[in-house]
Amino acid sequence: MLNRSIFRLAPAAALIAVALVLSGCGVNTIPSYEQQAKAAWSEVQNQYKRRADLIPNLVETVKGFAAQEKSVLEGVVEARAKATQAQINVPPDILTNPEAMKNFQAAQAQLTGALGRLLATVENYPDLKSNQNFLALQNQIEGTENRIAIARRDYIQAVRLYNTELNTFPGRIWKSILYSNAKDMATFEVPVEETQTPKVDFGTNKPKQ
């Protein structure tokens, strides 16, 4: 009776032993890195959405003091619409589709530029610069830009780890055996200094001369 119990337990023990060996050899590294990259991408999207949600109030506030800056205001509104559409219509394969990622990034970069031009015009309107509502929105926008830079940097690093694992030993072995459908993920093409120093300043915090 005892011998039968031992034989029944042997397959289970063997499976446990194999699982322990495999876990020590990095078999779970690819899916772990994949999930980290996806989580980092979600944070990038969250911060871009947060920025888009702040813009309507910012535009309305600026319009109250500088309605004559019509072209600048319209540029921000148009850029926001394009960035929002790009985020709503993100293709399911964007993380492995470099062209889709490039288009997404271009739409967001256009909005960043439009916001920079809008905030630069504020220098011409002292009353607007001192408006409490504007100052609060400005701080939120700048804070969000910095969080975007950090989230984007974290995503780039997560993708680098994932792609490296897919293309180096022993990750290449596990990919060929267990994860044959795994593909390199697309990353952002940004200047190196932006990935190292996630600090965005629209020029409103310059030291006084």
WOMO-V85200 format. One record per backbone hydrogen bond with DSSP energy under -0.5 kcal/mol. CO is the residue of the C=O (numbers start at 1). NH is the residue of the N-H. If there is no record, write none. Layout:
<<CO	NH> <CO	NH>>
This chain:
<<1	5> <2	6> <3	7> <4	8> <5	9> <6	10> <7	11> <8	12> <9	13> <10	14> <11	15> <12	16> <13	17> <14	18> <15	19> <16	20> <17	21> <18	22> <19	23> <20	24> <21	25> <22	25> <22	27> <23	26> <26	29> <26	30> <28	32> <29	33> <30	34> <31	35> <32	36> <33	37> <34	38> <35	39> <36	40> <37	41> <38	42> <39	43> <40	44> <41	45> <42	46> <43	47> <44	48> <45	49> <46	50> <47	51> <48	52> <49	53> <50	54> <51	54> <51	55> <52	56> <54	58> <55	59> <56	60> <57	61> <58	62> <59	63> <60	64> <61	65> <62	65> <62	66> <66	69> <68	70> <69	73> <70	74> <71	75> <72	76> <73	77> <74	78> <75	79> <76	80> <77	81> <78	82> <79	83> <80	84> <81	85> <82	86> <83	87> <84	88> <85	89> <87	90> <91	94> <93	96> <94	97> <95	186> <96	98> <97	101> <98	102> <99	103> <100	104> <101	105> <102	106> <103	107> <104	108> <105	109> <106	110> <107	111> <108	112> <109	113> <110	114> <111	115> <112	116> <113	117> <114	118> <115	119> <116	120> <117	121> <118	121> <118	122> <119	122> <120	123> <121	124> <122	125> <125	129> <126	130> <128	131> <131	135> <132	136> <133	137> <134	138> <135	139> <136	140> <137	141> <138	142> <139	143> <140	144> <141	145> <142	146> <143	147> <144	148> <145	149> <146	150> <147	151> <148	152> <149	153> <150	154> <151	155> <152	156> <153	157> <154	158> <155	159> <156	160> <157	161> <158	162> <159	163> <160	164> <161	165> <162	166> <163	167> <164	168> <165	168> <168	172> <170	173> <170	174> <171	175> <172	176> <173	177> <174	178> <174	179> <179	182> <188	190> <191	194> <191	195> <192	195> <192	196> <193	197> <197	199> <203	206>>
